Amino acid sequence: MEPIPLGEQAPKFHLPATYARIMDTKDFLGRKNLVLIFCPPGDSSPENTQYLCDIRDRAKEIKAHTAEIIGVSPANQRFQSIFAYRNNLPFPFLMDEAKECARDFRAVEEDGTIAPTTYVIDRQYVVRFAERGFPGVNSIVEVLEGLQGDG
């Protein structure tokens, strides 16, 4: 299944996250752009770890564009918290153990596995970037730069 097309409204979410909190769409709507990163449950693969570390290394730059970075994983909270701590990731992860959020965002393959997928969602909750795999961080920053005048 392909990611949600650009220009479409993004699905809503309400899920537990690392750091013992609940995160909801309403926390960001009208206030912040989102960089949403869907990760496979065994997300300590070299490619995925490198991608998340690349995001980490440019997190200040990304957040300077009024953006919140959020990972989404079907892994349990304990596993994901340990992974984030070990890699010094300065952003939360949503715990999507039932893969409902991943399905809503079209990040689940036909065989039920998570397809690594990154979205940029603007403050009006419209999809502005959607790509499978591990896109370059420059692509994400460029989209966010284009949203600076919005909202």
N, C-alpha and C positions, 0 to 999 in steps of 0.2 A: 504494500500500500504506500502511496506517495504521501509526503507531508501535506499539511493543510496549505492550500494555495495562498499566495500573497494577496492581501486586501480583504481576506475573510476575517470574521470575528473569531477570536481564540476561545476555546472552551474554558469554562470556569473550573476552579479547583478549590478544595478545602481538605487539607491533609496534615497529618502530624509531620514534624520536621525535626532535624537534629537540633540539639540544644533545648530539648524538651518544650517545644512550642508548637502551636498550630498555625499554619499559614493559609491564607484565603485570598482569592482574587480581589476582594474588596479592600485588602490592605494596600493595593497598588493602583487600582483603577483611578485614573485622573491625576495621579501623583508621580508615578515612576514608570519608566520603560522597563521591560523584563528581558533578561537573557536566560532562557530556559534550556537546560541541557539534559536530555534523556540519556541515561547510562545503563548498560547491561548489568545484571546482578553481579557478575564476576568482573566488576569494573576496575579491577587492579591489573587488567591486561596492559602491556607496555604502551600500546597506541592510545588507549583511553587515559591512562595515567599521565602520559606526556601531554595530551590535549588539555586535561584539567589543570595541569601545572602551568601550561602556557596561558590559560585563562587566569590562573592565580597570579602569575607574574605581571599581568596587565590589568589586574582587578581595579587598581586605583584609577587608571585611565578610563576603563569601562564605566565605573561608578561616577566619574566626573561628568558623564553624559546623562545624569539623572537616571541611572539604570541600576537595577538590582539583579544580581546573578543568583540563580537557583538551580541546583542539580536535582534531578528526579531519578529515583532508583527503586526497583522492587526489592532491594536488599533490606534486611531488618535494621532497626535503628542502631543497635550495638555495632554491627558490622560496618555500617556507613559512617558512624561517628569515629570509629577507630581508623578507617581509611582516610577520612578527612583530616584527622589529627596527625596521622603519620606523614601526610603530604602537605601539611600546613595550608589547607584550603580555607580561605577566608570567606566562605559563603556557605549557606545552609543547603541541606538536601531534603527534599520531600520524600517521605516513606510511602511508596506506592506498591505495597506488597501484593495487592490484588490486580495490579496493572490497569486499573480503571482510568487513571489520568493518562497513562501512556496510550491506551486505546483511544481515548477522546482526542488526543493529539496525534493520532495516526503514527505512533512510534512502536507499534507491535507488528512483527512479521506474521505471515500466515501460520508458521509453525509455533507461534506463541513467544518467540524470543524478542527481546528488546532490540530495536534498530537504533544505534546511536544517532540522535537527531538533535539539532540545535535550532532554536527559534529566537528571533527578536520580536517582541510584542510591544507596540507603542502604548502610550498612556490611555488611549481610548480603547485599548485591548484589541487592536487590529494586528494581524500577522504582517510583519514587514520583511522578515527574512526567515527562511526555512530550508535547512539542508541536512541531508543524511551524511553519516560519517563524521569526520573531524575537520570541519572547515578551518581555514586560517583565521586567526584572531583579527587580522587586518580587515577581513570582510565584515566581521561583526562591528568593529569600531567604525568603519565607513558608513554602515547603515545607521548607527547611533548618531554619528555626526550629522547625517541628513535629517535626523529627527529633532535636532536642537531647536529649531524654530517652531516646532509643532507643540500644541497643547499649552 
